[in-house]
Amino acid sequence: MSTFLQDLRYAARAALRAPAFSAIAILTLALGIGANTALFTVVDAVLLEPLPFRHPEQLVRVTVDFTNQHAKDIGLSAPELWDLRDRSGLFEAVAGIWPVSANFTGADEPERIEAAIVDANYFQMLGVSGQLGRVFDMSDYDPGIATVAVISDGLWRRRFGADPAVLGRRIRIDNDMYSIIGVAPRSFRHPGRTETDVDVWAPGGWKAAPFGAGLGRRAYVFAGAIGRLKPGLTVQAAQAQLDVLAADLRRQFRGDYPASAGWTLRMIPLHDDLVGDVRPALLTLLAAVGCVLLIACANVANLLLARSSVRQREIAIRRALGAGRARLIQQLLTESVLLAAVGGLLGLFVAVWGVDGLVQVSPANLPNLHAVSINGAVLAFTAGMSILTGLVFGLAPAIQGSTVDLNQVMRESARSATAAGRLARLRAMFVVSEFALALVLLVGAALLIQSFWRLQRVSLGFDPQSLLTARIWLPQPNAPETGPYFTHPARVSFYRRALERIAALPGVTAVGGVSNLPLSGLRGITSFFKEGDAIDVSDTPTAHTAIVTPGYFDAMRIGLAGGRLFSEHDDDKSPPVVVVSEALARRYFAGQDPIGKRMAFGRRVQQRQSSPLAAPAQAPTWQTIVGVVRDVKNDNLEQDPVPVVYRNLPQISNLNLSLVVRAGGDPARLAESIRREVRAVDPNEPLYAVETMNTVVSAALAQRRFTTLLLSFFAATALILSAIGIYGVMAYFVGQRTHEIGIRVALGASAADVLRLVLGQGVRLAAWGVAAGLAGALAITRAIEGLLYGVGPRDPITFIVLASFLSAVALAACYIPARRATRVDPITALRYE
C-alpha cells in the first residue's frame, strides 16, 4: 500500500508538472467516459434493471397469435384466460388485463384517464402493496367489476393534492362510482403497454355485466394475461406445455379455432415484452459509444507515447538506480489510471448533463424512462470504466517507456532510427485503429440517416399538413344499457352534432372522424369472407378495420381510386356499404373489379343442425363495396400498406373516435375552440390527445430519430478525435524527422518533395485505417440490418463515399504538419536537438 501511495503522489506531481498535457488527456477521457456513462444510465434503467416486483423472472405475458394469418398479439378471450388458470398447471397466479380508456368526471374539469380492469389477485401476484391504504385482493372479487379502486400516485397528486384523506372518497369513472381504497406506490407502473400510464385499477370477475356469462372464445377482450410461473419452471419449458394445451384446445373447439387461422398461445417474459422493441437500438448505441471511448483511449495513448520520448532520460536514470521494469510499468500505469480517474470524475458531471439530454430526445414510449437516473450501478460502471480505461490506454506506453537504455539515452543518437521507428509504429497502429473505428461508426450512421431520410419521404397516402387531430371516448358504465351512449342512434347523434359545430368554426375547411387514426398505434383487425367463397377457405381473409364519418376521406385527402365515397344517404336505414383500400382489392379481388362485390365480417363456418329444434343458421350481413381508396400507412412507416376496410359510422358506431380537422392556417390554433364545441354538446366529455397530424407522424419516427441522432453524434465525435489523432502523429513525425528534413532541404529537396514525404506517410496510415474500417463495417453492419429501411447493410455507394471522405479528412489533418515541414530552415535543423 505504501508503494502505491508513493506512486500516486508521484503521479500527481507528474501531472501538475505538465498541465497542458494533463488537461488535454483528462478532457478527452471525460468526453469518452461521460458519453458512455450517460448512455449506460439509459440502458441500465431500460434493459438491465429487473422489473420492480417480487421474483420478476417468473412473470410472463400470454397472448394469442394467428400464425397462418400473420396476425400477432391478438389478445386473449375469457375462456382462454380460464384455461390458463385451471387447465395449464403452469402458474402460481394469472390475471387478465383489460385496459380501458375512461372518463374521469365529477370534478371541475373532466379528464380522460387510462384504467385497467384486472383480476382481483393482480397486486398480490406482482407483490405490490399500497403506499396509502390497501390494494384490492380476492376478498374484493365481484363477478362483474367491483366498485373499489386503487389510484396511481400521479392521479392522487394531480387531482387530490396528495390528500391523505382520499381514502374512502368516491370518484366517478364512465358514470360509475368507485370507492378509493388505496394509492399505488409512486414508483409503480402497470407492467404492460398502454397508451398512457394507468391511473386507476379495479378488480373484474369477467362473468357478469359488462362482460356477461356468454363471452365466447372469439371475443378477445383482454390485452393478454400476466402470469407468475411456478417456481423452478423456465419459460422455455412452460411454452412447451402451453403448446400442448393449445393443441388440445384446437381439437376440442374446432369451430372456434379452424386450422386455417393457425391459432396458438404464446408466452413472453414480461421484461422482454416491455423492452423487446428497443433492445437492438440501445445495444447498437452502446457499442457505438464504446467505440468513441476506444478512440479517445487511442488518442491519450498517443499523447503518452509522445510524452514518454521526453521522459526517456528520467526513466533511464531510474533504471540505472535499480528500478526494475515491472516497477517502472507500475509507476507509469499509476499515472495513467490517475488521469483516467480524474477524467472519470469529470465525465460523471458530463454524464449528468448528458442523461438530461438523452431523456429529452428519447421517444416517449421508451420503457421505464421515468426511472433513468444516476444510481449505484451507474457509479460502479463509471468507476470500473475509468480504471479499465486507464489500464487500456496506459499499458502500451508503459511497456514502451520502460524499455529505454541508459547508454543509448546518454548518447546524442538517442533519437536513433530504431527507437524512433518502434515508437512511430506503435503510434501509427493507434491511428489506424482510430480510423477503422471511425469508419465503422460513420458507415452505420450514414446508413441510418439514409433510412430516416427515406422514411420521411415515404408516401403516407394522406396529407398531414394543416391537420389537427383529437380523440373522444364516450363513457360506458359497468351496466352498459344505463349509459347515455349505449345505443347506436345516441352515439351517431353526439358525433354528428360535434362535427357540425366544429365544421362551422372559422378557419375549418374539412372535418371527419375515424376509429383508428393512422400511425397512432390504434388498430382493429377482423376476418371476413366474400360472397361466393367456399365454406372452408384455406386462408381466411383478414383486414384492418376503421369506422369513419363520410367527411373523413376529404379531411385526410385520401384519394379515390374507384367507385364512390360514403355519402349522407348511407345511414342505418339504407343497405350496409363499405369502402376498401387498394391493398385489399389487390390481395382479395385480383383481376376483378371489387365495386359492387359483397363481403361479410367474421368467419364463414358450416353449421350442422343436430335436431329439428336447433336454431337455424344466421344469415350473414352482407356489406356492399361501393368504393376503393388509395393505400394509407396505418401501423408504421416501414411496412407496406395493409388491407383496410372502412365502415360507415352512421351505419355502425363505437365509443371511440379520433377527430381530424383540416384548417386554412395553423391548425393548433383551433384546439381550444374544438374542445369548447365538444363540451357544448356534452359538458362531461373530455377531449384528449389534441395534436397536429405532423406530430403524430413525427412520433411514429421517434425511436428511429433517437437512434439516428445519437449514432450520428457519436460518429462525428469519432471523426473529430481521429482527425486529431492523425494530426498529432504527423506533427510528432515532423518533429522527430526535423534533422532529416533539414538535410534533405540542404541537399536540394524542394518544398513539394518535403510535402510529398509527409503527406505520403499520412496517406499510408489513412489507407490502412480505411481498409481495416471497411472490413469491420462489412462485418458489423449486418447487426443493424433490422434498423434499416430502403438501403442495404452493404450499400456500395455509402462505403465508397465515406472511405473517400475519411481519406480526405486524414489528408487535411496531415496538411498542417506537412506545411510546417516545408518551412524547415536547414541551418536550424542541423543544430536540432
Protein Blocks (a to p, Z undefined) as FASTA:
>chain_A
ZZmmmmmmmmmmmmmmmmmlmmmmmmmmmmmmmmmmmmmmmmmmmmmmccfbehkllpcc
dddddfknopghkbpcfklmmmmmmmnomafbdcdddddddddehifbdcddddddddfk
lmmmnopacfehjaddfklgcfklcfbdcddfklmmmmnoopaklgopacdeehiacddf
bdcdfklccdbddfbdcfbdcddehlacfkbpmlcfklcfbgcjaddddehiafklmmmm
mmmmmmmmmmmmmmlmcfklopacddddfklmmmmmmmmmmmmmmmmmmmmmmmmmmmmm
mmmmmmmmmmmmmmmmmmmnopafklmmmmmmmmmmmmmmmmmmmmmmmmmmmmmmmmmm
pcfklghklmgccdfklmmmmmmmmmmmmmmmmmmmmmmmmmccfklmmpmklmgfklmm
mmmmmmmmmmmmmmmmmmmmmmmmmmmmmmmmmmmmpcehiafehpacddddddddfblm
lpmklpmklmmmmmmmmmmmmmmpghiabdcddfbdghklpacddddddehiafbdfbdc
ddddddddfklmmmnopacfehjdddfklcfkbccdddddfklmmmmmghiafehpacde
djddddddfbfkbccdddddddddfbdcddddfkbmmbccdddddddfkloccfbdcddd
ddfbdfklmmmmmmmmmmmmomklccehiacfklmmmmmmmmmmmmmmmmmmmmmmmmmm
mmmmmmmmmmmmmmmmmmmmmmmmmnopafklmmmmmmmmmmmmmmmmmmmmmmmmmmmm
mmmmmmgghiafklfklmmmmmmmmmmmmmmmmmmmmmmmmmpcfklmmmpZZ
